């Protein structure tokens, strides 16, 4: 990988498996910055779509 591309990549990532391989509904998932830095992945929430 070219060094100039590395500036666009994160230094670390976090992941979790949900529903044991079952398909999840489409949607966005969110976590607060504080909970992310604390490593509290149980705080991830699914955001429901809204109409404007």
C-alpha positions as CSV (number, residue, x, y, z in Angstrom):
1,X,0.0,0.0,0.0
2,X,1.3,3.4,-0.8
3,X,2.2,5.5,2.2
4,X,0.1,8.5,1.1
5,X,-3.1,6.3,1.2
6,X,-2.5,5.4,4.9
7,X,-3.6,8.9,6.0
8,X,-7.2,7.9,4.9
9,X,-7.3,4.7,7.0
10,X,-8.1,4.4,10.7
11,X,-5.4,3.4,13.2
12,X,-7.8,0.9,14.8
13,X,-11.2,-0.7,14.1
14,X,-13.8,-2.3,16.3
15,X,-16.3,-4.9,15.3
16,X,-18.9,-7.2,16.6
17,X,-21.1,-10.1,15.3
18,X,-24.8,-9.8,15.7
19,X,-27.6,-12.4,15.5
20,X,-25.2,-15.2,15.0
21,X,-24.9,-14.9,11.2
22,X,-28.5,-13.9,10.5
23,X,-29.2,-11.0,8.2
24,X,-29.9,-7.7,10.0
25,X,-32.3,-5.1,8.6
26,X,-30.8,-2.3,6.7
27,X,-30.2,0.8,8.7
28,X,-27.5,2.9,10.4
29,X,-25.9,2.0,13.7
30,X,-24.4,4.6,16.0
31,X,-22.3,4.8,19.2
32,X,-21.3,7.8,21.2
33,X,-17.7,9.0,21.0
34,X,-17.2,8.4,24.7
35,X,-18.5,4.8,24.6
36,X,-16.4,4.1,21.5
37,X,-13.2,5.3,23.2
38,X,-14.1,3.3,26.3
39,X,-14.6,0.2,24.2
40,X,-18.2,-0.2,25.2
41,X,-19.6,-1.8,22.1
42,X,-22.7,-2.8,23.9
43,X,-23.8,0.8,23.6
44,X,-24.3,0.5,19.8
45,X,-27.8,1.5,18.8
46,X,-29.7,1.0,15.6
47,X,-31.1,4.3,14.3
48,X,-34.6,4.0,12.9
49,X,-35.3,5.7,9.6
50,X,-37.3,9.0,9.8
51,X,-39.4,10.9,7.3
52,X,-38.8,14.5,6.7
